[in-house]
Amino acid sequence: MTEEKKDSKKCGGKKKLMFAYGIIQLGSSFVSAIALAAIAFGFCSVKKESKVFNSCVIEIIENGSTKAEAVRYCNGGN
């Protein structure tokens, strides 16, 4: 009878450990999902900025400047 009690106590400790492991695993998956979403939103803003830059370069080229001058101007140069 004492052996049965010892076995049940050992199993209870493992249950708590596995439960804690599961909670940590879910938490890390949640953090990873949030990080991936933040990266995706970052790419959206880069795409918008790229469109604005390209339209700026095209506009400057249409005014008679070279491509190098247009890029320099749209990057904030003189």
C-alpha positions as CSV (number, residue, x, y, z in Angstrom):
1,M,0.0,0.0,0.0
2,T,2.9,2.4,0.7
3,E,4.3,1.7,-2.8
4,E,1.0,2.8,-4.4
5,K,1.1,6.1,-2.6
6,K,4.6,6.8,-3.6
7,D,3.8,6.1,-7.3
8,S,0.8,8.5,-7.2
9,K,2.9,11.3,-5.7
10,K,5.5,10.9,-8.4
11,C,2.9,11.1,-11.1
12,G,1.4,14.3,-9.7
13,G,4.7,16.1,-9.9
14,K,5.1,15.1,-13.5
15,K,1.5,16.3,-14.3
16,K,2.3,19.8,-12.9
17,L,5.6,19.9,-14.9
18,M,3.9,18.9,-18.1
19,F,1.1,21.4,-17.5
20,A,3.7,24.2,-17.0
21,Y,5.5,23.1,-20.1
22,G,2.3,23.3,-22.2
23,I,1.5,26.8,-20.9
24,I,5.0,28.0,-21.7
25,Q,4.8,26.4,-25.2
26,L,1.5,28.2,-25.9
27,G,2.9,31.5,-24.6
28,S,5.9,31.3,-26.8
29,S,3.7,30.5,-29.9
30,F,1.5,33.5,-29.1
31,V,4.6,35.8,-28.9
32,S,5.8,34.4,-32.2
33,A,2.5,35.1,-33.8
34,I,2.5,38.7,-32.6
35,A,6.1,39.2,-33.8
36,L,5.2,37.9,-37.3
37,A,2.2,40.2,-37.5
38,A,4.4,43.1,-36.6
39,I,6.8,42.2,-39.3
40,A,4.0,41.9,-41.8
41,F,2.7,45.4,-41.0
42,G,6.2,46.7,-41.3
43,F,6.4,45.3,-44.9
44,C,3.1,47.1,-45.7
45,S,4.5,50.5,-44.8
46,V,7.7,49.7,-46.8
47,K,5.6,49.0,-49.8
48,K,3.7,52.3,-49.5
49,E,6.9,54.2,-49.1
50,S,8.4,52.5,-52.2
51,K,5.4,53.6,-54.3
52,V,5.7,57.2,-53.1
53,F,9.5,57.1,-53.9
54,N,8.9,55.7,-57.3
55,S,6.3,58.2,-58.2
56,C,8.6,61.0,-57.0
57,V,11.4,59.7,-59.2
58,I,9.1,59.5,-62.3
59,E,7.9,63.0,-61.7
60,I,11.4,64.5,-61.5
61,I,12.5,62.6,-64.6
62,E,9.5,63.9,-66.5
63,N,10.7,67.5,-65.6
64,G,13.9,66.9,-67.5
65,S,16.4,65.7,-64.8
66,T,18.5,62.5,-65.1
67,K,17.7,59.4,-63.1
68,A,20.6,60.0,-60.8
69,E,19.5,63.5,-60.0
70,A,15.9,62.4,-59.5
71,V,16.9,59.6,-57.0
72,R,19.2,62.0,-55.1
73,Y,16.4,64.6,-55.0
74,C,13.8,62.1,-53.8
75,N,16.2,60.8,-51.1
76,G,16.3,64.3,-49.6
77,G,19.2,65.7,-51.5
78,N,19.4,69.1,-53.2
